[in-house]
Each structure stands twice: as structure tokens, then as C-alpha cells.
Amino acid sequence: MIHVFTERRVTEFMNKFQDVSLEKYLGIANNNYKFNILVSRTEEEIELKMIVKKKCKFYNILELPTDVCRLIASYNEGIIKIHIKIIFGYEYPFMKPVWVLDKVEDNINSIINLNEYYAYIVNNHNTHNEKWSPVISIDKDILEFIQKIYHFEYLLGD
């Protein structure tokens, strides 16, 4: 069962993003990468699907149709998809929500195991945030997490 304060905060958070995307609201922009955050909700949790796509250069080869050129260019795009769940306990907002890494999908060649890497960051976000306060809103907690993972130049190359 979800607490009435939690329900109100989660509903307010979801209502903020009816007309504007979360990444636009948070001011996340990069010329080399497209960053999308898809937000959905169940009764006691918020699900975030963060998709980072490296923008590749498009070359129009005159002998090929434009659709074929776009398809060829899409194979050079680096994509990382991070699926996160934010679970709100009955004590929220007096206790921090628990972040859970659901899965990581990617099409990049990396020496880093991205599942382990992002699991470490999620665990760090859960355990090393002693400064939790009930005044921290859901969107500010998400922004803090994004600051911890927003180094895609290293993972996707420039």
C-alpha cells in the first residue's frame, strides 16, 4: 500500500511531464547525442527508460535511395538503453526511494561490462546519499542520478 504523501508527490511529478519531456524540463542537451527519458508509473514505482543515441553523420549517396542511406547510417549509431525502477516505500518521503537497475541494452563494443557498471552506479546512488531530505523532489533525485551517468562521450566515443 502506498502512503498518501507518496501518492501526491508521484502524481505531481507525473503531471509535470504531460506536455514537456523530462529531458527538456531538466535542460539536458548535447549536440552529439540524443537523450530521451521515457517515464511510466505503477502504483508504488516509477519506471525510467533512458535511451542515449550517438548522432551519426548522414551521407547521401546519390545512387542509393535516401531511406537506404539512413538505414546504413543507423548501423553506425551507438545506443545505450538503461531501464531503471524507482520504488517508493511506505516511509517515503522521509526515507529515500530505492533505485533498481532492471536491465541495460547496448550495441557498442566496450571493454566495460555496462550491466555491472550501471549496477554499481545505482547501488552507489542508493547507499551513498546520506544527505537525503523530504524536501528533495523526485525530479531532483532523477537529475542527481543523471549527473552520475552522463558521461556518454567516453562510452560512445566522440
LOLUMNU-493725 format. One record per residue: residue number from 1; x, y, z of N, C-alpha, C, O in turn; residue in three letters. Coordinates in steps of 0.2 Angstrom, whole numbers, plus 5000, padded with zeros to 4 digits. Example, Ala and Ser with C-alpha at 12.3 -4.5 7.8 and 13.67 -1.06 7.14 Angstrom:
! residues 2
(1,(5066,4972,5039),(5062,4978,5039),(5066,4984,5039),(5071,4983,5042),'ALA')
(2,(5064,4989,5035),(5068,4995,5036),(5064,5000,5039),(5067,5006,5040),'SER')
END
This chain:
! residues 158
(1,(5004,4994,5000),(5000,5000,5000),(5004,5006,5000),(5009,5006,5003),'MET')
(2,(5002,5011,4996),(5006,5017,4996),(5004,5023,5000),(4998,5023,5001),'ILE')
(3,(5008,5026,5003),(5006,5032,5008),(5003,5038,5004),(5005,5039,4998),'HIS')
(4,(4999,5041,5007),(4995,5047,5004),(5000,5052,5001),(4999,5055,4996),'VAL')
(5,(5005,5054,5005),(5010,5059,5003),(5014,5056,4997),(5016,5060,4993),'PHE')
(6,(5016,5050,4997),(5019,5047,4991),(5015,5048,4985),(5017,5050,4980),'THR')
(7,(5009,5046,4986),(5004,5046,4980),(5004,5053,4977),(5004,5054,4971),'GLU')
(8,(5003,5058,4982),(5003,5065,4980),(5009,5067,4976),(5009,5071,4971),'ARG')
(9,(5015,5066,4979),(5021,5068,4976),(5022,5064,4969),(5024,5068,4964),'ARG')
(10,(5021,5058,4968),(5022,5054,4962),(5017,5057,4957),(5019,5058,4951),'VAL')
(11,(5011,5059,4959),(5006,5061,4954),(5008,5068,4952),(5007,5070,4946),'THR')
(12,(5010,5072,4956),(5013,5079,4954),(5019,5078,4950),(5019,5082,4945),'GLU')
(13,(5023,5074,4951),(5029,5073,4946),(5027,5071,4939),(5029,5073,4934),'PHE')
(14,(5022,5066,4939),(5019,5063,4933),(5016,5069,4929),(5016,5069,4923),'MET')
(15,(5012,5073,4932),(5008,5079,4929),(5013,5084,4926),(5011,5087,4921),'ASN')
(16,(5019,5085,4929),(5023,5090,4926),(5025,5088,4919),(5027,5093,4915),'LYS')
(17,(5025,5082,4917),(5028,5079,4911),(5023,5077,4906),(5024,5073,4902),'PHE')
(18,(5017,5080,4907),(5011,5078,4902),(5013,5082,4896),(5011,5079,4890),'GLN')
(19,(5015,5088,4896),(5016,5092,4890),(5023,5093,4888),(5025,5096,4882),'ASP')
(20,(5028,5092,4892),(5035,5093,4891),(5039,5087,4893),(5037,5084,4898),'VAL')
(21,(5044,5085,4889),(5048,5079,4891),(5053,5081,4897),(5054,5086,4899),'SER')
(22,(5054,5075,4900),(5059,5076,4906),(5065,5079,4905),(5068,5083,4908),'LEU')
(23,(5068,5076,4899),(5075,5079,4897),(5075,5086,4895),(5080,5090,4897),'GLU')
(24,(5069,5089,4893),(5069,5096,4891),(5068,5100,4898),(5071,5105,4898),'LYS')
(25,(5064,5097,4902),(5062,5100,4909),(5069,5101,4913),(5070,5106,4916),'TYR')
(26,(5073,5096,4912),(5079,5096,4916),(5085,5099,4913),(5090,5101,4915),'LEU')
(27,(5084,5101,4906),(5089,5105,4902),(5095,5101,4900),(5100,5103,4900),'GLY')
(28,(5093,5095,4898),(5098,5090,4896),(5099,5091,4888),(5094,5089,4885),'ILE')
(29,(5104,5093,4886),(5105,5094,4879),(5112,5093,4877),(5117,5095,4881),'ALA')
(30,(5113,5090,4871),(5120,5088,4869),(5120,5088,4861),(5115,5085,4859),'ASN')
(31,(5124,5091,4858),(5124,5091,4851),(5126,5085,4847),(5124,5083,4842),'ASN')
(32,(5130,5081,4851),(5132,5074,4848),(5128,5068,4850),(5128,5063,4847),'ASN')
(33,(5123,5069,4855),(5119,5064,4857),(5112,5066,4858),(5110,5071,4860),'TYR')
(34,(5108,5061,4857),(5101,5062,4858),(5099,5058,4864),(5100,5052,4865),'LYS')
(35,(5096,5061,4869),(5095,5058,4876),(5087,5059,4877),(5085,5064,4878),'PHE')
(36,(5084,5053,4878),(5077,5053,4879),(5076,5049,4885),(5079,5044,4887),'ASN')
(37,(5071,5051,4889),(5069,5048,4895),(5061,5046,4895),(5057,5051,4894),'ILE')
(38,(5060,5040,4895),(5053,5038,4895),(5051,5036,4902),(5054,5032,4905),'LEU')
(39,(5045,5039,4904),(5043,5039,4911),(5036,5035,4911),(5032,5037,4907),'VAL')
(40,(5036,5030,4915),(5029,5027,4916),(5029,5025,4924),(5033,5026,4927),'SER')
(41,(5023,5023,4926),(5021,5023,4933),(5017,5017,4934),(5012,5016,4931),'ARG')
(42,(5018,5013,4940),(5014,5009,4943),(5012,5012,4949),(5013,5018,4951),'THR')
(43,(5008,5008,4954),(5006,5011,4960),(5011,5013,4964),(5011,5019,4967),'GLU')
(44,(5017,5009,4965),(5022,5011,4970),(5029,5012,4967),(5034,5012,4971),'GLU')
(45,(5029,5013,4960),(5036,5014,4957),(5035,5018,4951),(5030,5019,4948),'GLU')
(46,(5040,5021,4949),(5041,5025,4943),(5046,5021,4939),(5052,5019,4942),'ILE')
(47,(5045,5020,4933),(5050,5017,4928),(5053,5022,4923),(5049,5025,4920),'GLU')
(48,(5059,5022,4923),(5063,5026,4918),(5066,5022,4913),(5070,5017,4915),'LEU')
(49,(5065,5024,4907),(5069,5021,4901),(5073,5026,4898),(5070,5030,4895),'LYS')
(50,(5080,5026,4900),(5084,5031,4897),(5087,5029,4891),(5091,5023,4891),'MET')
(51,(5087,5032,4885),(5090,5030,4879),(5094,5035,4876),(5092,5041,4876),'ILE')
(52,(5101,5033,4875),(5106,5038,4873),(5108,5035,4866),(5110,5029,4865),'VAL')
(53,(5108,5040,4861),(5109,5038,4854),(5114,5043,4852),(5113,5049,4852),'LYS')
(54,(5120,5040,4849),(5125,5045,4846),(5123,5047,4840),(5121,5043,4835),'LYS')
(55,(5122,5053,4838),(5120,5056,4832),(5126,5055,4827),(5132,5057,4828),'LYS')
(56,(5125,5051,4822),(5130,5050,4817),(5129,5054,4811),(5123,5057,4809),'CYS')
(57,(5134,5055,4807),(5134,5059,4801),(5130,5055,4796),(5131,5049,4795),'LYS')
(58,(5126,5059,4792),(5122,5056,4787),(5125,5058,4780),(5126,5064,4779),'PHE')
(59,(5127,5053,4776),(5130,5054,4770),(5125,5052,4765),(5122,5046,4765),'TYR')
(60,(5123,5056,4760),(5118,5054,4755),(5122,5052,4749),(5125,5056,4745),'ASN')
(61,(5122,5046,4747),(5125,5043,4741),(5120,5043,4736),(5114,5041,4736),'ILE')
(62,(5122,5047,4731),(5117,5048,4725),(5114,5042,4722),(5108,5043,4720),'LEU')
(63,(5117,5037,4722),(5115,5031,4718),(5110,5027,4722),(5106,5023,4720),'GLU')
(64,(5110,5029,4729),(5105,5025,4733),(5099,5029,4736),(5100,5035,4736),'LEU')
(65,(5093,5026,4737),(5088,5030,4739),(5089,5032,4747),(5093,5030,4750),'PRO')
(66,(5086,5038,4748),(5088,5041,4755),(5086,5036,4761),(5090,5036,4766),'THR')
(67,(5081,5032,4760),(5079,5028,4765),(5085,5023,4767),(5086,5021,4772),'ASP')
(68,(5088,5020,4761),(5093,5016,4762),(5099,5019,4765),(5103,5016,4769),'VAL')
(69,(5101,5025,4763),(5106,5029,4766),(5105,5030,4774),(5110,5029,4777),'CYS')
(70,(5099,5031,4776),(5098,5032,4783),(5099,5025,4786),(5101,5025,4792),'ARG')
(71,(5096,5020,4783),(5097,5013,4786),(5104,5012,4787),(5106,5009,4793),'LEU')
(72,(5109,5013,4782),(5116,5012,4783),(5119,5016,4788),(5123,5013,4792),'ILE')
(73,(5117,5022,4789),(5120,5027,4794),(5118,5024,4801),(5121,5025,4806),'ALA')
(74,(5112,5021,4802),(5109,5019,4808),(5113,5014,4811),(5114,5013,4817),'SER')
(75,(5117,5010,4807),(5121,5004,4809),(5127,5007,4813),(5130,5003,4817),'TYR')
(76,(5129,5013,4812),(5135,5016,4815),(5133,5020,4821),(5137,5023,4824),'ASN')
(77,(5126,5020,4823),(5124,5024,4829),(5126,5020,4835),(5124,5014,4835),'GLU')
(78,(5128,5023,4840),(5129,5019,4846),(5123,5020,4851),(5121,5026,4851),'GLY')
(79,(5120,5015,4853),(5114,5016,4858),(5115,5012,4864),(5118,5007,4865),'ILE')
(80,(5113,5016,4870),(5113,5013,4876),(5106,5014,4879),(5104,5020,4879),'ILE')
(81,(5103,5009,4881),(5096,5009,4884),(5097,5007,4892),(5099,5001,4893),'LYS')
(82,(5095,5011,4896),(5095,5010,4903),(5088,5010,4906),(5085,5015,4906),'ILE')
(83,(5086,5004,4909),(5080,5003,4912),(5080,5003,4919),(5084,4999,4922),'HIS')
(84,(5077,5008,4923),(5078,5009,4930),(5071,5009,4933),(5066,5012,4930),'ILE')
(85,(5070,5006,4939),(5064,5007,4943),(5066,5011,4949),(5071,5009,4952),'LYS')
(86,(5061,5016,4951),(5062,5019,4957),(5056,5017,4962),(5050,5018,4960),'ILE')
(87,(5057,5014,4967),(5052,5011,4971),(5051,5015,4978),(5056,5017,4981),'ILE')
(88,(5045,5017,4979),(5044,5021,4985),(5041,5017,4990),(5036,5014,4989),'PHE')
(89,(5044,5017,4996),(5042,5013,5001),(5036,5017,5005),(5035,5023,5003),'GLY')
(90,(5034,5014,5010),(5028,5017,5014),(5031,5023,5018),(5027,5028,5019),'TYR')
(91,(5038,5023,5019),(5041,5029,5023),(5042,5035,5019),(5044,5040,5022),'GLU')
(92,(5042,5034,5012),(5044,5040,5008),(5039,5046,5009),(5033,5044,5010),'TYR')
(93,(5041,5052,5010),(5047,5055,5008),(5052,5055,5013),(5057,5059,5012),'PRO')
(94,(5051,5052,5019),(5055,5053,5025),(5061,5048,5024),(5067,5049,5027),'PHE')
(95,(5060,5043,5020),(5066,5038,5018),(5067,5039,5010),(5062,5039,5007),'MET')
(96,(5073,5038,5008),(5074,5039,5001),(5071,5033,4997),(5071,5028,5000),'LYS')
(97,(5069,5034,4991),(5066,5029,4987),(5072,5024,4985),(5078,5026,4985),'PRO')
(98,(5071,5018,4983),(5076,5013,4981),(5076,5013,4974),(5071,5012,4970),'VAL')
(99,(5082,5013,4971),(5083,5013,4964),(5085,5006,4962),(5089,5003,4966),'TRP')
(100,(5082,5003,4957),(5084,4996,4955),(5085,4996,4947),(5081,4999,4943),'VAL')
(101,(5091,4994,4945),(5093,4993,4938),(5089,4987,4936),(5090,4981,4938),'LEU')
(102,(5085,4988,4931),(5081,4982,4928),(5085,4979,4923),(5086,4973,4923),'ASP')
(103,(5088,4983,4918),(5092,4980,4913),(5096,4985,4909),(5094,4991,4909),'LYS')
(104,(5101,4984,4905),(5105,4988,4901),(5105,4985,4894),(5107,4979,4894),'VAL')
(105,(5104,4988,4889),(5104,4986,4882),(5109,4991,4878),(5109,4997,4879),'GLU')
(106,(5113,4988,4874),(5118,4992,4870),(5120,4989,4864),(5119,4983,4863),'ASP')
(107,(5122,4992,4859),(5125,4990,4853),(5132,4992,4852),(5135,4992,4847),'ASN')
(108,(5136,4994,4858),(5143,4996,4857),(5148,4991,4859),(5146,4986,4863),'ILE')
(109,(5154,4991,4856),(5159,4987,4858),(5163,4991,4864),(5166,4996,4863),'ASN')
(110,(5163,4988,4870),(5166,4991,4876),(5169,4986,4880),(5167,4980,4880),'SER')
(111,(5175,4988,4883),(5178,4983,4887),(5175,4984,4894),(5176,4979,4898),'ILE')
(112,(5170,4988,4895),(5167,4989,4901),(5160,4985,4901),(5157,4985,4896),'ILE')
(113,(5159,4981,4906),(5153,4977,4906),(5148,4982,4909),(5148,4984,4915),'ASN')
(114,(5143,4985,4904),(5139,4990,4906),(5134,4988,4911),(5131,4992,4915),'LEU')
(115,(5131,4982,4911),(5127,4980,4917),(5130,4981,4924),(5127,4983,4928),'ASN')
(116,(5136,4978,4924),(5140,4979,4931),(5141,4986,4932),(5140,4988,4938),'GLU')
(117,(5143,4990,4927),(5145,4997,4928),(5139,5001,4931),(5139,5005,4936),'TYR')
(118,(5133,5000,4927),(5127,5004,4929),(5124,5001,4936),(5121,5005,4940),'TYR')
(119,(5125,4995,4937),(5123,4992,4944),(5127,4995,4949),(5124,4997,4955),'ALA')
(120,(5133,4996,4948),(5137,4999,4953),(5135,5007,4954),(5135,5009,4960),'TYR')
(121,(5133,5010,4949),(5131,5017,4950),(5124,5017,4954),(5123,5022,4958),'ILE')
(122,(5120,5013,4952),(5113,5013,4955),(5114,5011,4963),(5111,5014,4967),'VAL')
(123,(5119,5006,4964),(5120,5004,4971),(5123,5010,4975),(5121,5012,4981),'ASN')
(124,(5128,5014,4972),(5131,5020,4975),(5126,5025,4976),(5126,5028,4981),'ASN')
(125,(5121,5026,4971),(5116,5031,4972),(5111,5029,4978),(5109,5034,4982),'HIS')
(126,(5110,5023,4979),(5106,5021,4985),(5109,5021,4991),(5106,5023,4996),'ASN')
(127,(5116,5020,4992),(5119,5019,4998),(5123,5025,5000),(5124,5026,5006),'THR')
(128,(5125,5029,4996),(5130,5034,4997),(5127,5041,4997),(5130,5046,4996),'HIS')
(129,(5120,5041,4998),(5117,5048,4998),(5114,5049,5005),(5108,5049,5006),'ASN')
(130,(5119,5051,5010),(5117,5052,5017),(5113,5058,5018),(5110,5060,5023),'GLU')
(131,(5113,5063,5013),(5110,5069,5013),(5103,5069,5011),(5100,5074,5009),'LYS')
(132,(5099,5064,5011),(5093,5063,5009),(5088,5067,5014),(5089,5068,5020),'TRP')
(133,(5083,5071,5011),(5079,5075,5015),(5072,5075,5011),(5072,5074,5005),'SER')
(134,(5067,5075,5015),(5060,5075,5012),(5059,5081,5007),(5054,5080,5003),'PRO')
(135,(5063,5086,5007),(5062,5092,5003),(5064,5090,4996),(5063,5094,4991),'VAL')
(136,(5068,5085,4995),(5071,5083,4989),(5065,5080,4984),(5062,5075,4986),'ILE')
(137,(5064,5083,4979),(5058,5081,4974),(5061,5075,4970),(5067,5074,4969),'SER')
(138,(5056,5072,4967),(5058,5066,4963),(5062,5068,4957),(5067,5065,4955),'ILE')
(139,(5060,5074,4954),(5064,5076,4948),(5071,5078,4950),(5076,5077,4946),'ASP')
(140,(5072,5081,4956),(5079,5082,4958),(5083,5076,4959),(5089,5076,4958),'LYS')
(141,(5080,5071,4962),(5083,5065,4963),(5085,5061,4956),(5091,5059,4956),'ASP')
(142,(5081,5062,4952),(5082,5059,4945),(5088,5063,4942),(5093,5060,4939),'ILE')
(143,(5088,5070,4943),(5093,5074,4940),(5100,5072,4943),(5105,5072,4940),'LEU')
(144,(5100,5071,4950),(5106,5069,4953),(5109,5062,4950),(5115,5062,4949),'GLU')
(145,(5104,5058,4949),(5106,5051,4946),(5109,5052,4939),(5114,5049,4937),'PHE')
(146,(5106,5056,4935),(5108,5058,4928),(5115,5061,4928),(5119,5059,4924),'ILE')
(147,(5116,5065,4933),(5123,5068,4933),(5128,5063,4934),(5134,5063,4932),'GLN')
(148,(5127,5057,4938),(5131,5052,4939),(5133,5048,4933),(5138,5045,4932),'LYS')
(149,(5128,5047,4928),(5129,5043,4922),(5130,5047,4916),(5132,5044,4911),'ILE')
(150,(5130,5053,4916),(5130,5057,4910),(5137,5058,4908),(5140,5064,4908),'TYR')
(151,(5140,5053,4905),(5147,5054,4903),(5148,5049,4896),(5152,5045,4896),'HIS')
(152,(5143,5050,4892),(5142,5046,4886),(5148,5047,4881),(5149,5042,4877),'PHE')
(153,(5151,5052,4881),(5157,5053,4876),(5162,5048,4877),(5165,5045,4872),'GLU')
(154,(5163,5046,4883),(5168,5041,4885),(5166,5034,4882),(5169,5030,4879),'TYR')
(155,(5159,5032,4883),(5157,5026,4881),(5155,5025,4874),(5156,5020,4871),'LEU')
(156,(5152,5030,4871),(5150,5030,4864),(5155,5033,4859),(5155,5032,4853),'LEU')
(157,(5161,5036,4862),(5165,5039,4858),(5163,5046,4855),(5157,5047,4855),'GLY')
(158,(5168,5050,4852),(5166,5056,4850),(5166,5057,4843),(5165,5062,4840),'ASP')
END
